[in-house]
């Protein structure tokens, strides 16, 4: 999604602070997204065209940067995090049968389901083989935990598809595993390379987890209330694909039993969820589901900043606080 | 596949030598194949019904066993190898659109493609999270390399499907990555837990690699010349699914150019490979593709035994030699 003016500035502020590392990161990622196998090389070239904003590796590098430039291993670990994120998106698109990703055809659309599965597996295992080969055991442990959490979240989403009475707790469990886990791992992992912050790795993990929760809730709000044009995709995708998210859950919990029953009846009568999208959106508006979600995101934003208290005095204190503002700021 | 009398005896010989470890292995595997997520628990229960012969974890435990019983970590590592193997089969079945596995519906058939992808990811990452959590870094490195090799092989197979002029070298590259890598890793990994064999881990890896090559060639021979009844599945599956294997390659290389052109023309005219299977089988028979493959398997068997020379004097020397005989013996 293109960023509004203020957010662009915030992300730039973060990324300028680690400008030298970021340049190395880009070439490290480019180097990793290659293969001697012709079809894989084609797929990886395609995937690298649809570049994201590098939020996760940015967080690794921010946590890693001391008075000196972050070491080469930290840049490498940051690139690994981006590759893992990329692998997840390739598998996700296949699971959701998504036709496009960042304006380009998805791997499953262009090369088929089998190629999408194998590309994801290839990227995951390449990262693991390289990390262990370099002896970066702490990073490996952190990423193994994060990727396992993500696979659990995928299974929850599959099992709980279209479950209209999904609880807030179950929703939080999904997004903690799906999104917060890798952002948590990114923030924690960077500190492994920092002489003074290493002892605060748990605080950085807590910060990353809370920021990750806020990040996903903001994404889920966009899907109900975003500007289709600046979002680059139509709203309502979550509802259509059966993902029940916080705006809906909050509205559901605020509605009267009669309204719920009437909505459930309408859903049972219309197997195609697109038909009901206008009504669902109205339901969420009426019961202030977006406002409640916004409140939740803000609470996670505050929690993230509190986790930074231990870092008082380090430049990370201020710069990560800006990162939290950036994540929430996307809401305006 | 049910084993013939002599082979059953050989596998029993191997497994009796590690009987106490094997009992722990079975309960370790059973413990790992559980989840608190309802659908995943269902899938894992189903998967564990279609139990294999535990060849890979048996090799881990044989390499690990010293004068004392192999330590708990070795049993755990052996269980991890079996889980990785299981994950590979679940992803394989999805890639090949296989409907059954070991007489039961495949995960993709019963729960759908998305569930198969997620189950595989879940098992891979569970193993990695547990191994790193326990600090078994050497095992993690070995398994990361093996799983990465396997993903490369999947991509080669996808890219080289139906390539009738596949070279022997490219075939060997595929099976080395697809099959030999995990058997190599199993033999090597066990030695990490053995006080005296640890220094011979490279020899054990070489043994495992050669045994793995022989194992896959024997499998590929069965697909041309097996007994359908004892195989439990119809022959010709590789040809139908576009996997060009050694019996065909050897025949192709032995045939005259005119015969090749005539076969290629027939393939171009019949998009359904099943139609041509009787002719392909005849072609392979006529040009003695099975005999040539058998020779290749035997060479790898000898290579495996040579790798054991360094282990002379240890009980592993004899027992692993029996393992090599078992793999080749399946041919009779």
Interface residues (C-beta under 8 A of the other chain):
Chain A: X35 X37 X38 X39 X40 X91 X94 X95 X113 X114 X115 X117 X118 X119 X120 X121 X122 X124 X125 X126 X128 X129 X131 X132 X133 X135 X137 X140 X141 X144 X145 X147 X148 X150 X151 X152 X154 X155 X156 X158 X159
Chain B: X35 X37 X38 X39 X40 X91 X94 X95 X113 X114 X115 X117 X118 X119 X120 X121 X122 X124 X125 X126 X128 X129 X131 X132 X133 X135 X137 X140 X141 X144 X145 X147 X148 X150 X151 X152 X154 X155 X156 X158 X159
